[in-house]
């Protein structure tokens, strides 16, 4: 899942080498923290958060197979 998130985000940003994804697993959920360069934050979030919501929807659907909730946090 972490690799999928990295590939999606790297395509969106101008500085793909700066993309970092950390996975924090809990009992019932997994939190993915996406770190990108400050200038790329807007590209990952998108207009009115549509890009970020699309990424979240994809990851939630993929993680449902494992029976865990997935949460995505975008930080710089």
Secondary structure, DSSP 8 states (H G I E B T S, - for coil): -HHHHHHHHHHH-S-GGG-EEEEEE-SSEEEEEEE--GGGHHHHH-GGGHHHHHHHHHHHHHHGGGT-EEEEEEE-
